[in-house]
Amino acid sequence: MAGTKIEISGPKSLFSNEFLCNSTSLLNSRKTRTVEVRKPMAATAALTAVQIVAKLIELDSVKVIPETPVQFTVSGQVTVEYDAMEQMKELMFNWWDSSKTTIDAQRGVFLQLVSSDIDPRTGKAKVSKEAILDWSRDLPINANKFVTHEVQFLVDGNFGVPGAILVTNKNSKELYLKSITLEGFLHFDCQSWVQPEKLHPEKRIFFTNKAYLPNETPMGLRELREKELRELRGNGEGVRVLSDRIYDYDVYNDLGNPDKGLEFARPVLGGQRRPYPRRCRTGRPSTKSDPKSESPVNDTTPMYVPRDEAFCEEKKRSVDAGSWKGMMNNLFPFFKHSTESDSVNSFADINNLYKESRNHSNFPVESTADAFKFDPPNIVSRDASCCLRDDEFGRFTLAGMNPISIERLKVFPPVSKLDPSLYGSTQSALREEHLISHLDGMSVHKAIERKKLFTLDYHDAFLPFLNSINAHPDRKAYATRTIFLLTQMGTLKPIAIELSLPSTNPFKPSKQVITPPVDATTCWQWQLAKAHVCSNDSGAHELIQHWLRTHACMEPFIIAARRHLSAMHPILKLLHPHMRYTMDINARARELLVSAGGIIESLFSTKECSMEITSFAYKNWRFDMESLPADLIRRGVAELDPTEPHGIKLLIEDYPYANDGLLIWSAIERLVKDYVNYYYPDSNSIRSDPELNTWYYESINVGHADLRHESWWPNLSTPKDLVSILTTLIWISSAKHAALNFGQYHYGGYVPVRPSYMRRLIPNEDDPEYQNFISDPEGYFLSSLPSLREMAFLMSILEILSTHSEDEEYLGDRKELSTWRGSPEIIEAFYRFSMEMKAIEKEVEKRNSDTKLRNRFGAGVSPYQLLVPSSEPGVSCRGVPNSISI
């Protein structure tokens, strides 16, 4: 919806020294007048009692006669952010609107100041007269994006300091109120859309930038503080429209469309059977065929997010531009060869999807179509191997797009936690003879004891869903386990891969183990096995690590924060940049990415099981394990060590994600500790904050209702507890999401190295396809990959998801420091944090040049930059935005 944006500032008058002096003189003059009236009374000794009483009544009457109040003008400037095209339409409409000349008072924006003080006569906050802002007559035809207007308020001399502004929009379209500044120094950072009065008759409330805990709220603002929060919560009823600002919860019942056919029906996620975090409620009507499912988005009921959570126009343009470019890249190669099959016949067919790489001759030049080809991803432009090398395989688990799944192997053989009555034996097929020749003279027991063995274990995550996946003719998957050896150079070397299928035939093994090759046949079997592991890893990364553990699990905390933390609350002000755009991108994901027949189901192996896999994984999600140190320790890749800089010791010393991540984690923790201790000096201050405690309680008991009884939820009783909770939330929203998201194109954009799904299993000697595999192993490998068209589609999506928009806000960039103008300790803390982010960039650059760090430096090795805080717009494979915004 198009609209208008406003910013207000102005010269000093009311709060100047002159005003303060005048106020003091005024009070003194009133005192003088009172004394002069009473002096004659003291000298009148001869008056009778009746005369005295009459005189007292007369004097008292004089005293209570109200004097004409002294009034002052509060000046400001209004800066309106215009959509030039929409404003021109509005002006043309107003020009033709005959009522405009006769009903002037019905147009414009009406603003009222609210004092921080209450009127002792009424017990209510003091309110100024309305100031009217109407720019419709004087907007220049050639107006730029920002246009300045003057505004003036009239207030009584005893009004006090304004603490809030009431805004009514009597125009026909919404406007965006960016900020308000009175007298040059009193700031209101509004950042909100104000709807026309005819749609939302309630006056909008905006508070000054000053942060107040609930019990510190000025008396004149307390009622407004509560009123604003009530309006944001709604009542859980009705269909939400795009102009609403209502935050409420619902289950994931909007993923399917059973009215379209049974194949588009999807189960509801959220509840005892399929636990899940809650999403923002939209209130769309149920489908006709299933009353439990919400009808899909359409023209009459578009996807709802609270208005202030929606993408701005600049962000929309960035996403739309990326989508258009991706569509052209996806379709153009097939316009040229529309009569040809899109099957992959050679690696040259795949390489032809990319622009020329001048460093490698196997990426051909085709200049006429170069503009519609893909940029070579990092792993392609720097190393043009057609298949995944073992050293790359190990490196990508530590410094790739999914560096948070690798775990230390603690038990051998591995044991499944699945119910054996449903999924067969819990025992692995891995045996010591599979590993012993690759352990540098160690036994398996000794290697585990020395903490040298690590694993990527997707057995339990995928096995329950393989029957459904493999029922599709173009999808074939295993539940995989991969064992890695930590070498003396600090790299991970894959030494065995276990491939499991559901046990359907007691006479045919359901598990097989593939080990590094010894001949031509085992070489291609090894390549196919690694491709299947990468297919598992792609699905687990996109659905579990990325979508579930960042996007979905963060949304309940955001909803609860909007419902229970006032705009004046210091914790909301701290978290605000880390919530930007998350609800919008999640809504778009539910509509396009994770919905029935959506992008994930189309491009990944998991098909219609995709979101059920995330529900299955959510059962084991733990908020207390989402902090970086706790996650590293849980996975066994780190141990507590108080002598280390970050309090833990990495067992894989060259672990780029962990090494760089700990720098950012510690910097966030220091900032949050300084911030929290400023507002909450002791445990009593935590316990006495009803907004804070209600936010955390509702985040757990409503937002994560299906796990609310778990004992692992952190307590919120002390400032230390709050520091831990907030640091974890900011870490997830910023660095963790960045590490999982912005490397998707460069690490996943060359499909032979990292296929999102496979179309064929690895044939055994008694399989009919085995002879085809023996006679043409490369052709068999290529036929196992997605088609060329699907590859191009996947690359288009990964490129869009990996793109930084022009309006991105990065970790360390705080724009609204005026909030803490009177708190130099807080401003200093943010400044230190910003300097730390710059220092981290230099440290990462230094590490990427260290020849001893083989996981981030070497021939053809791309430097690990995903946790470098800053970035230019575009696909840069670096940059840590404040929030989950794509």
TORBA-77924 format. One record per residue (C-alpha): y, z, x; residue in three letters. Coordinates in pm, whole numbers, padded with zeros to 5 digits, always signed. Layout:
<rs>
YZXALA ...
</rs>
This chain:
<rs>
+00000+00000+00000MET +00334-00099+00145ALA +00611+00155+00169GLY +00912+00296+00347THR +00943+00547+00632LYS +01222+00803+00683ILE +01359+01007+00973GLU +01659+01244+00947ILE +01888+01396+01212SER +02258+01484+01233GLY +02567+01662+01375PRO +02631+02038+01382LYS +02827+02213+01110SER +02654+02491+00918LEU +02480+02652+01214PHE +02763+02618+01465SER +02941+02912+01632ASN +03242+02836+01414GLU +03033+02891+01101PHE +02888+03217+01233LEU +03237+03342+01318CYS +03370+03238+00977ASN +03082+03418+00807SER +03166+03741+00993THR +03536+03709+00910SER +03452+03650+00547LEU +03249+03970+00529LEU +03524+04168+00703ASN +03790+04037+00468SER +03582+04144+00168ARG +03549+04495+00310LYS +03925+04510+00363THR +03997+04413+00007ARG +03765+04682-00123THR +03942+04954+00079VAL +04286+04838-00036GLU +04180+04862-00398VAL +04051+05219-00360ARG +04351+05362-00162LYS +04588+05414-00462PRO +04311+05605-00641MET +04301+05872-00371ALA +04679+05933-00404ALA +04683+05974-00784THR +04642+06347-00824ALA +04844+06377-01145ALA +04623+06151-01353LEU +04436+06305-01643THR +04058+06294-01657ALA +04070+06020-01918VAL +04305+05816-01703GLN +04082+05865-01400ILE +03775+05743-01589VAL +03969+05447-01725ALA +04091+05364-01377LYS +03739+05383-01232LEU +03614+05151-01504ILE +03899+04912-01427GLU +03830+04921-01054LEU +03456+04878-01109ASP +03528+04583-01333SER +03740+04430-01060VAL +03462+04491-00809LYS +03191+04309-01005VAL +03398+04002-01083ILE +03216+03733-00885PRO +03425+03562-00627GLU +03410+03187-00585THR +03132+03140-00327PRO +03221+02975-00001VAL +03023+02650+00041GLN +02940+02446+00345PHE +02819+02093+00409THR +02501+02040+00607VAL +02502+01695+00762SER +02219+01480+00880GLY +02116+01127+00953GLN +01832+00947+00781VAL +01633+00691+00975THR +01419+00475+00749VAL +01126+00278+00883GLU +01106-00043+00688TYR +00847-00303+00614ASP +01096-00590+00619ALA +00899-00817+00388MET +00833-00547+00130GLU +01194-00430+00139GLN +01317-00783+00076MET +01091-00801-00229LYS +01224-00464-00343GLU +01587-00573-00303LEU +01525-00894-00494MET +01356-00697-00771PHE +01646-00451-00786ASN +01895-00735-00795TRP +01726-00870-01107TRP +01683-00523-01257ASP +01970-00488-01502SER +01912-00113-01544SER +02004-00049-01183LYS +02376-00073-01249THR +02365+00162-01544THR +02111+00426-01445ILE +02204+00492-01082ASP +02093+00854-01102ALA +01736+00746-01167GLN +01696+00581-00825ARG +01687+00705-00470GLY +01533+00995-00283VAL +01637+01345-00387PHE +01628+01620-00124LEU +01685+01995-00157GLN +01702+02257+00116LEU +01506+02578+00066VAL +01624+02890+00245SER +01390+03112+00445SER +01549+03402+00257ASP +01505+03503-00105ILE +01786+03559-00348ASP +01788+03937-00419PRO +01910+03872-00773ARG +01617+03642-00868THR +01350+03726-00615GLY +01309+03353-00556LYS +01396+03139-00256ALA +01749+03006-00241LYS +01769+02632-00308VAL +02056+02397-00232SER +02196+02135-00464LYS +02019+01800-00451GLU +02134+01544-00199ALA +02068+01185-00301ILE +01968+00919-00056LEU +01984+00564-00192ASP +01965+00288+00068TRP +01890+00009-00178SER +02254-00107-00190ARG +02345-00102+00176ASP +02031-00217+00354LEU +02128-00498+00592PRO +01944-00820+00524ILE +01853-00849+00892ASN +01751-00481+00920ALA +01527-00385+01210ASN +01230-00155+01170LYS +01457+00151+01190PHE +01782+00185+00995VAL +02003+00495+00997THR +02163+00651+00691HIS +02378+00961+00648GLU +02283+01249+00420VAL +02472+01567+00330GLN +02365+01889+00161PHE +02597+02141-00007LEU +02494+02506+00039VAL +02649+02848-00020ASP +02783+03038+00278GLY +02514+03305+00241ASN +02233+03047+00211PHE +02063+03150+00533GLY +01854+02927+00758VAL +01669+02644+00578PRO +01293+02674+00610GLY +01174+02393+00386ALA +01288+02076+00213ILE +01184+01957-00133LEU +01165+01579-00169VAL +01147+01368-00484THR +01102+00992-00458ASN +01258+00825-00762LYS +01216+00475-00622ASN +00937+00248-00738SER +00741+00254-00411LYS +00608+00514-00170GLU +00804+00599+00141LEU +00698+00745+00472TYR +00902+01052+00567LEU +00870+01072+00942LYS +01094+01366+01024SER +01409+01552+00929ILE +01662+01705+01167THR +01950+01918+01038LEU +02257+01988+01245GLU +02095+01831+01548GLY +01850+02110+01619PHE +01659+02218+01306LEU +01358+01987+01286HIS +01111+01900+01011PHE +00824+01686+01149ASP +00701+01551+00815CYS +00478+01253+00905GLN +00376+01195+00545SER +00387+00947+00260TRP +00594+01050-00041VAL +00483+00889-00365GLN +00710+00779-00651PRO +00784+01054-00900GLU +00628+00850-01179LYS +00291+00874-01000LEU +00319+01228-00862HIS +00590+01431-01039PRO +00550+01738-00817GLU +00819+01772-00551LYS +00686+01733-00199ARG +00726+02033+00030ILE +00806+02001+00400PHE +00849+02296+00633PHE +01041+02328+00957THR +00850+02274+01279ASN +00839+02644+01359LYS +00483+02779+01342ALA +00415+03092+01140TYR +00096+03289+01093LEU +00050+03374+00722PRO +00174+03733+00755ASN +00481+03616+00950GLU +00594+03364+00689THR +00958+03420+00585PRO +00982+03566+00235MET +01157+03260+00098GLY +00870+03029+00204LEU +00561+03227+00107ARG +00529+03092-00245GLU +00581+02735-00124LEU +00321+02782+00150ARG +00058+02877-00107GLU +00170+02610-00353LYS +00138+02330-00097GLU -00220+02430-00012LEU -00318+02450-00380ARG -00195+02095-00435GLU -00404+01966-00143LEU -00729+02121-00267ARG -00746+01960-00609GLY -00999+02084-00864ASN -01306+01877-00777GLY -01262+01648-01076GLU -01138+01298-01146GLY -01139+00965-00967VAL -00920+00972-00660ARG -00661+00697-00621VAL -00504+00571-00299LEU -00181+00764-00351SER -00355+01103-00378ASP -00349+01374-00112ARG -00655+01562-00237ILE -00915+01701+00003TYR -01253+01789-00146ASP -01623+01769-00054TYR -01916+01559-00165ASP -02264+01461-00050VAL -02343+01118+00094TYR -02435+00956-00236ASN -02235+00638-00176ASP -02452+00458+00080LEU -02657+00246-00158GLY -02605+00014-00452ASN -02914+00040-00675PRO -02746-00176-00940ASP -02777-00465-00696LYS -03153-00420-00663GLY -03415-00170-00558LEU -03390-00280-00194GLU -03029-00159-00189PHE -03107+00190-00322ALA -03062+00471-00069ARG -03141+00841-00103PRO -02865+01099-00134VAL -02797+01278+00194LEU -02697+01639+00150GLY -02918+01908+00003GLY -03235+02096+00092GLN -03457+01788+00116ARG -03222+01574+00323ARG -02960+01802+00480PRO -02632+01648+00589TYR -02267+01732+00656PRO -02034+01680+00363ARG -01784+01397+00332ARG -01453+01361+00150CYS -01500+01332-00224ARG -01379+01011-00389THR -01493+01065-00748GLY -01599+00707-00818ARG -01827+00674-01123PRO -02206+00673-01095SER -02412+00358-01078THR -02578+00240-01396LYS -02932+00260-01262SER -02902+00593-01078ASP -02668+00867-01205PRO -02695+01049-00871LYS -02552+00755-00675SER -02183+00677-00661GLU -02084+00320-00739SER -01971+00110-00442PRO -01615+00021-00358VAL -01460-00260-00562ASN -01118-00397-00654ASP -01056-00135-00923THR -01190+00161-00721THR -01116+00100-00352PRO -01230+00334-00077MET -01033+00657-00099TYR -00905+00872+00182VAL -00616+01115+00139PRO -00300+00910+00184ARG -00186+01079+00505ASP -00527+01020+00668GLU -00511+00642+00627ALA -00452+00395+00908PHE -00091+00302+00966CYS +00004-00066+00947GLU -00010-00105+01326GLU -00362+00036+01339LYS -00470-00187+01050LYS -00333-00494+01226ARG -00517-00402+01545SER -00850-00362+01364VAL -00797-00677+01157ASP -00706-00878+01469ALA -01022-00759+01638GLY -01228-00849+01334SER -01079-01200+01323TRP -01140-01258+01692LYS -01493-01126+01657GLY -01562-01353+01363MET -01447-01658+01557MET -01652-01559+01861ASN -01947-01506+01634ASN -01926-01832+01443LEU -01773-02089+01677PHE -02079-02146+01900PRO -02279-02231+01587PHE -02019-02468+01439PHE -02065-02686+01745LYS -02443-02686+01721HIS -02485-02626+01349SER -02798-02836+01328THR -02973-02654+01609GLU -03184-02343+01581SER -03025-02016+01686ASP -03346-01900+01854SER -03327-01808+02221VAL -03508-02063+02439ASN -03375-01955+02778SER -03147-01703+02942PHE -02897-01989+02977ALA -02864-01994+02596ASP -02755-01629+02607ILE -02527-01674+02908ASN -02353-01960+02729ASN -02211-01712+02478LEU -01979-01579+02751TYR -01679-01715+02930LYS -01724-01841+03282GLU -01781-01571+03542SER -01652-01724+03862ARG -01856-01485+04072ASN -02188-01603+03927HIS -02299-01961+03887SER -02548-01885+03610ASN -02264-01844+03358PHE -02175-02207+03287PRO -01827-02343+03235VAL -01741-02488+02894GLU -01365-02497+02898SER -01313-02656+02556THR -01468-02360+02378ALA -01381-02093+02633ASP -01125-01931+02404ALA -01395-01857+02149PHE -01645-01710+02393LYS -01696-01348+02489PHE -01564-01186+02803ASP -01858-01097+03026PRO -01935-00725+02996PRO -01914-00514+03310ASN -02286-00523+03373ILE -02283-00903+03343VAL -01969-00984+03537SER -02070-00758+03824ARG -02447-00813+03825ASP -02594-01115+03652ALA -02957-01004+03649SER -03125-01132+03337CYS -03336-00821+03277CYS -03280-00452+03323LEU -03349-00336+03678ARG -03507+00006+03730ASP -03206+00142+03915ASP -02975+00026+03633GLU -03208+00183+03377PHE -03182+00521+03549GLY -02808+00491+03612ARG -02725+00408+03252PHE -02884+00735+03135THR -02624+00922+03343LEU -02325+00686+03338ALA -02374+00445+03050GLY -02291+00436+02681MET -02539+00715+02597ASN -02532+00974+02877PRO -02618+01273+02654ILE -02987+01214+02574SER -03141+01267+02918ILE -03328+01599+02946GLU -03522+01779+03217ARG -03899+01767+03169LEU -04021+02126+03137LYS -04368+02082+02987VAL -04630+01826+03088PHE -04783+01652+02910PRO -04500+01652+02653PRO -04585+01801+02313VAL -04455+01675+01980SER -04298+01915+01731LYS -04394+01698+01434LEU -04640+01814+01169ASP -04983+01694+01291PRO -05112+01673+00933SER -04853+01403+00867LEU -04807+01230+01202TYR -05129+01285+01394GLY -05195+01458+01723SER -04905+01629+01894THR -05051+01551+02237GLN -04903+01286+02461SER -05101+01007+02629ALA -04920+01074+02956LEU -05142+01210+03232ARG -05092+01309+03592GLU -05263+00990+03714GLU -04983+00789+03557HIS -04720+00966+03768LEU -04883+01089+04088ILE -04831+00774+04295SER -04456+00781+04224HIS -04380+01146+04307LEU -04321+01122+04683ASP -04630+01330+04762GLY -04565+01601+04499MET -04799+01697+04218SER -04659+01687+03865VAL -04659+02066+03860HIS -04464+02082+04186LYS -04217+01815+04069ALA -04149+02012+03750ILE -04114+02332+03952GLU -03862+02164+04182ARG -03677+02026+03877LYS -03727+01665+03978LYS -03862+01519+03653LEU -03645+01412+03359PHE -03713+01238+03029THR -03570+01026+02750LEU -03782+01141+02457ASP -03746+00952+02128TYR -04099+01022+02007HIS -04018+01269+01731ASP -03695+01095+01627ALA -03860+00759+01551PHE -04232+00814+01480LEU -04187+00929+01115PRO -04004+00604+01035PHE -04208+00344+01225LEU -04423+00235+00930ASN -04110+00143+00735SER -03946-00025+01036ILE -04250-00227+01141ASN -04312-00345+00785ALA -04023-00587+00840HIS -04140-00916+00994PRO -03840-00929+01229ASP -03843-00563+01340ARG -04096-00404+01571LYS -04051-00067+01736ALA -04232+00214+01914TYR -04151+00581+01946ALA -04091+00601+02320THR -04095+00858+02597ARG -03971+00772+02945THR -04027+00985+03257ILE -03777+00965+03545PHE -03796+01098+03899LEU -03482+01234+04062LEU -03481+01060+04400THR -03351+01192+04730GLN -03043+00969+04683MET -02957+01144+04356GLY -03056+00853+04131THR -03311+00845+03851LEU -03615+00621+03889LYS -03829+00539+03582PRO -04196+00602+03662ILE -04374+00591+03325ALA -04311+00485+02964ILE -04518+00608+02672GLU -04520+00386+02362LEU -04646+00543+02038SER -04726+00399+01697LEU -04836+00581+01380PRO -05208+00661+01389SER -05364+00426+01135THR -05697+00339+01298ASN -05910+00620+01446PRO -06090+00364+01666PHE -05773+00212+01811LYS -05540+00418+02033PRO -05193+00467+01884SER -05036+00551+02221LYS -05020+00359+02546GLN -04859+00425+02882VAL -04687+00155+03087ILE -04615+00222+03455THR -04412+00030+03717PRO -04557-00314+03792PRO -04812-00411+04052VAL -04843-00782+03960ASP -04685-01057+03751ALA -04843-00947+03420THR -04751-00580+03456THR -04401-00687+03565CYS -04333-00846+03226TRP -04508-00564+03041GLN -04278-00322+03223TRP -03974-00528+03125GLN -04083-00533+02761LEU -04146-00157+02767ALA -03797-00091+02906LYS -03649-00318+02640ALA -03824-00114+02369HIS -03691+00209+02521VAL -03340+00061+02520CYS -03387-00041+02157SER -03475+00321+02072ASN -03182+00440+02282ASP -02941+00200+02109SER -03039+00330+01766GLY -03033+00695+01874ALA -02697+00647+02041HIS -02527+00474+01749GLU -02675+00680+01469LEU -02742+01028+01609ILE -02528+01088+01916GLN -02228+00882+01805HIS -02213+00875+01426TRP -02379+01207+01337LEU -02272+01437+01621ARG -01908+01323+01636THR -01794+01138+01322HIS -01998+01303+01047ALA -02012+01659+01184CYS -01636+01671+01248MET -01527+01565+00898GLU -01603+01899+00724PRO -01385+02086+00975PHE -01100+01843+00904ILE -01133+01871+00525ILE -01140+02251+00543ALA -00839+02256+00777ALA -00631+02048+00536ARG -00735+02266+00243ARG -00672+02606+00399HIS -00442+02582+00702LEU -00079+02543+00606SER +00135+02285+00779ALA +00312+02588+00929MET -00009+02733+01074HIS -00021+02722+01456PRO -00390+02628+01459ILE -00333+02327+01233LEU -00048+02221+01461LYS -00284+02243+01760LEU -00563+02048+01587LEU -00345+01792+01408HIS -00354+01518+01680PRO -00731+01561+01706HIS -00786+01480+01338MET -00586+01156+01334ARG -00754+00865+01151TYR -01101+01028+01154THR -01141+01040+00777MET -01026+00678+00744ASP -01266+00542+01004ILE -01550+00747+00852ASN -01476+00601+00508ALA -01476+00250+00653ARG -01806+00325+00824ALA -01964+00436+00496ARG -01847+00115+00334GLU -01933-00135+00609LEU -02140+00014+00890LEU -02395+00264+00757VAL -02423+00140+00398SER -02721-00041+00248ALA -02735-00388+00401GLY -02445-00295+00627GLY -02390-00368+00994ILE -02618-00096+01132ILE -02909-00195+00909GLU -02855-00561+00997SER -02828-00525+01374LEU -03045-00227+01470PHE -03416-00162+01454SER -03387+00122+01204THR -03308-00097+00900LYS -03303+00098+00571GLU -03422+00416+00748CYS -03103+00437+00953SER -02924+00719+00773MET -03245+00908+00695GLU -03302+00923+01070ILE -02967+01095+01109THR -03055+01344+00834SER -03382+01419+01015PHE -03186+01477+01336ALA -02923+01693+01162TYR -03190+01959+01101LYS -03180+02029+01475ASN -02802+02002+01516TRP -02630+02318+01636ARG -02256+02367+01659PHE -02297+02632+01927ASP -02471+02372+02147MET -02193+02112+02111GLU -01975+02251+02387SER -02028+02057+02708LEU -02161+02347+02919PRO -02397+02460+02641ALA -02522+02105+02586ASP -02594+02052+02957LEU -02780+02383+02977ILE -02976+02313+02657ARG -03094+01979+02795ARG -03197+02148+03118GLY -02970+01936+03339VAL -02756+02236+03435ALA -02792+02608+03494GLU -02552+02899+03470LEU -02392+02973+03806ASP -02075+03185+03819PRO -02009+03070+04176THR -01953+02711+04063GLU -01603+02593+03957PRO -01703+02548+03592HIS -01958+02829+03576GLY -02260+02598+03578ILE -02455+02408+03842LYS -02567+02051+03772LEU -02930+01982+03866LEU -02840+01613+03897ILE -02543+01640+04129GLU -02428+01280+04077ASP -02407+01285+03697TYR -02080+01098+03624PRO -02053+01193+03256TYR -02111+01562+03328ALA -01899+01575+03644ASN -01596+01407+03487ASP -01653+01575+03153GLY -01645+01924+03302LEU -01298+01855+03443LEU -01170+01767+03095ILE -01364+02048+02924TRP -01216+02311+03154SER -00863+02174+03111ALA -00899+02183+02730ILE -01037+02536+02748GLU -00742+02659+02959ARG -00491+02503+02719LEU -00661+02651+02413VAL -00689+02993+02577LYS -00315+03002+02655ASP -00235+02883+02304TYR -00465+03121+02118VAL -00365+03426+02322ASN +00001+03357+02245TYR -00055+03378+01869TYR -00356+03612+01858TYR -00322+03893+02113PRO -00617+04094+01978ASP -00910+04094+01735SER -00705+04251+01458ASN -00473+03950+01455SER -00777+03725+01403ILE -00918+03937+01120ARG -00583+03962+00944SER -00533+03583+00919ASP -00672+03478+00578PRO -00604+03105+00628GLU -00790+03093+00959LEU -01092+03283+00831ASN -01112+03085+00507THR -01097+02759+00706TRP -01387+02857+00929TYR -01589+03007+00643TYR -01554+02696+00426GLU -01628+02461+00719SER -01968+02630+00748ILE -02055+02732+00393ASN -01933+02420+00215VAL -01881+02152+00478GLY -02212+02226+00650HIS -02370+02393+00347ALA -02728+02289+00427ASP -02719+02480+00757LEU -02499+02769+00641ARG -02774+03030+00675HIS -02852+02949+01038GLU -02803+03246+01270SER -02662+03037+01554TRP -02321+02981+01396TRP -02061+03140+01628PRO -01875+03443+01497ASN -01500+03436+01452LEU -01391+03790+01532SER -01200+03777+01859THR -00951+03550+02034PRO -01234+03454+02271LYS -01443+03335+01973ASP -01155+03123+01848LEU -01099+02972+02194VAL -01463+02864+02207SER -01462+02713+01857ILE -01137+02521+01904LEU -01227+02397+02253THR -01554+02260+02115THR -01379+02083+01826LEU -01119+01925+02054ILE -01389+01824+02307TRP -01596+01651+02038ILE -01294+01470+01894SER -01164+01348+02226SER -01376+01323+02540ALA -01724+01332+02389LYS -01644+01062+02137HIS -01467+00852+02401ALA -01770+00868+02631ALA -01998+00751+02350LEU -01771+00487+02197ASN -01550+00295+02436PHE -01827+00173+02665GLY -02023+00004+02388GLN -01919-00350+02468TYR -01935-00331+02846HIS -02266-00142+02855TYR -02425-00290+02544GLY -02273-00637+02522GLY -02546-00816+02721TYR -02844-00802+02485VAL -03132-00874+02727PRO -03037-00558+02916VAL -02986-00344+02606ARG -03127-00499+02286PRO -03034-00327+01963SER -03376-00414+01822TYR -03697-00595+01917MET -03892-00846+01713ARG -04233-00823+01882ARG -04457-00548+02017LEU -04622-00565+02359ILE -04954-00748+02312PRO -05282-00597+02429ASN -05564-00809+02562GLU -05738-00821+02223ASP -05424-00926+02035ASP -05392-01291+01920PRO -05050-01317+02088GLU -05177-01209+02427TYR -05251-01563+02550GLN -04901-01677+02450ASN -04763-01387+02648PHE -04975-01475+02955ILE -04887-01843+02945SER -04510-01796+02890ASP -04403-01435+02952PRO -04032-01521+02972GLU -04052-01708+02642GLY -04233-01412+02486TYR -03965-01174+02612PHE -03685-01396+02477LEU -03858-01435+02141SER -03871-01055+02118SER -03492-01035+02131LEU -03251-01086+01838PRO -03148-01444+01762SER -02838-01596+01922LEU -02643-01559+01599ARG -02737-01191+01573GLU -02647-01139+01939MET -02304-01286+01878ALA -02260-01074+01567PHE -02361-00761+01760LEU -02123-00840+02045MET -01839-00894+01798SER -01898-00551+01644ILE -01931-00377+01982LEU -01610-00540+02100GLU -01420-00418+01792ILE -01559-00065+01828LEU -01468-00056+02200SER -01106-00161+02149THR -00807+00071+02192HIS -00528-00004+01944SER -00162-00034+02035GLU -00076+00299+01870ASP -00350+00500+02041GLU -00254+00855+02139GLU -00434+00982+02449TYR -00538+01325+02567LEU -00245+01493+02739GLY +00024+01310+02538ASP +00192+01561+02303ARG +00479+01401+02115LYS +00597+01682+01886GLU +00679+01958+02136LEU +00991+02048+01934SER +00751+02259+01727THR +00750+02511+02009TRP +01118+02485+02106ARG +01147+02863+02097GLY +00814+02922+02275SER +00850+02814+02639PRO +00503+02951+02718GLU +00343+02698+02483ILE +00552+02406+02611ILE +00460+02502+02966GLU +00090+02512+02873ALA +00106+02161+02726PHE +00294+02039+03032TYR +00027+02182+03264ARG -00242+02016+03052PHE -00066+01680+03079SER -00044+01717+03456MET -00414+01806+03468GLU -00502+01485+03287MET -00310+01286+03548LYS -00486+01476+03826ALA -00823+01405+03665ILE -00747+01032+03670GLU -00689+01048+04045LYS -01003+01254+04098GLU -01217+01007+03902VAL -01072+00719+04101GLU -01160+00905+04419LYS -01516+00968+04301ARG -01564+00603+04208ASN -01488+00513+04569SER -01730+00764+04720ASP -02015+00571+04883THR -02244+00874+04857LYS -02232+00868+04478LEU -02488+00596+04400ARG -02452+00629+04022ASN -02090+00516+04033ARG -02057+00314+04353PHE -02256+00030+04506GLY -02311-00344+04512ALA -02255-00471+04159GLY -02218-00116+04025VAL -01935-00073+03775SER -01722+00238+03833PRO -01761+00507+03568TYR -01423+00527+03394GLN -01503+00627+03037LEU -01350+00972+03089LEU -01032+00851+03258VAL -00778+00990+03008PRO -00535+00696+02981SER -00585+00330+02896SER -00405+00011+02811GLU -00471-00142+02467PRO -00783-00354+02434GLY -01138-00330+02569VAL -01085-00136+02890SER -01401+00079+02917CYS -01176+00379+02981ARG -00933+00607+02796GLY -00975+00934+02602VAL -00786+00926+02270PRO -00701+01257+02106ASN -00915+01184+01803SER -01208+00991+01657ILE -01004+00691+01549SER -01253+00401+01577ILE 
</rs>
